[in-house]
Amino acid sequence: MVNGRMPLYLTAFTSVLVGAALMLVQPYSADWPGTAYARPARTFIRAALRQDSTALVHLSASPGAVSWALDAGRVHGDSLELWTRRLQAAVGERRGDTTEVFVYPSGGACGEAPLVLEFVGSGSGARVLRASASCWAR
């Protein structure tokens, strides 16, 4: 016997089923623009803190980036430590294969002033072309 509520039950069941499928599949999920550069940025900053010139040469696309990192690690090591814990990378201007990335620390004295790293390439092959920190210029 079919009662008048059967279409209502079928509609509710179908809605729940479709909602669960969408939560499982998530067809429109995307990464925050800049997550691809968070790992290379963190690796570069850690090498600067360790004063690892060999790693910095490998991670950099210019001698200027290596010299900046060595100076930053030596002079501003305590505040550079903020960027090694937890950082957020945001993509700025893109020009060809070069991308400007703003790296914000998790907090502290330079919480509002990012490191600006200019990367050549992307993904695991991204290398730092230029680096600067307005926080230390004050």
Secondary structure, DSSP 4 states (H G I P E B T S, - for coil): ---TTHHHHHHHHHHHHHHHHHHHH-TT----TTHHHHHHHHHHHHHHHHT-HHHHHHHBSSHHHHHHHHHHHHHSHHHHTHHHHSEEEEEEEEETTEEEEEEEESSSTTTTS-EEEEEES-GGG-EEEEEEEGGGT-
